[in-house]
Amino acid sequence: MKAKEIIDEVTMKRAVTRITYEIIERNKNLDNIVLAGIKTRGVYLARRIQERLQQLEGLEIPLGQLDIKPFRDDMKVEEDTTEMPVDITDKDVILVDDVLYTGRTIRAAIDNLVSLGRPARVSLAVLIDRGHRELPIRADYVGKNIPTSSIEEIVVEVTEVDGRDSVSIVDPS
């Protein structure tokens, strides 16, 4: 099994900053935005975007944490640990995740969101888009497009969980 680091700490910080600037450019009313990080690493990436928005625009953007496990179609989990600090009805919700792959995690996240309220709009920010979609889902904000084969795995590490920031491609062969 070979792992190759493709994004280091500096490159990851740049990608998060670029996503943040794109959010600012594309959203006329930043006061209506709610960030929703998908557990686990999506929450930490969303928090970084939230911090950059605070630094750049002086705004306190609400940040929720979505637990998608109870909404997955391939597992049954009863406990939902979702935390949403505000009512998302009529808000522009930006889902944040680390890797976009088949689209099934995002579908589950959208199911969770609509169980909480009726957002005006939902968009998607991901650190890595690796392709191989099974559902018609695309990211609105992408840190980096990394084409992969279906046997490769993308491993995202964030300091808050893993002690370092990096993205690697793992080839099991």
Salt bridges, closest charged atoms under 4 A:
GLU5 OE2 - ARG164 NH1 3.59
GLU22 OE1 - ARG26 NH2 2.98
ASP73 OD2 - ARG104 NH1 3.08
ASP74 OD2 - ARG72 NH2 2.77
ASP92 OD2 - ARG121 NH2 3.92
ASP111 OD2 - ARG107 NH1 2.32
ASP129 OD1 - ARG133 NH2 2.86
GLU134 OE1 - ARG104 NE 2.61
ASP140 OD1 - ARG138 NH1 3.39
GLU157 OE1 - ARG164 NE 2.79
GLU160 OE1 - ARG48 NH2 2.72
ASP162 OD1 - ARG41 NH2 2.86
ASP165 OD1 - ARG48 NH2 2.85
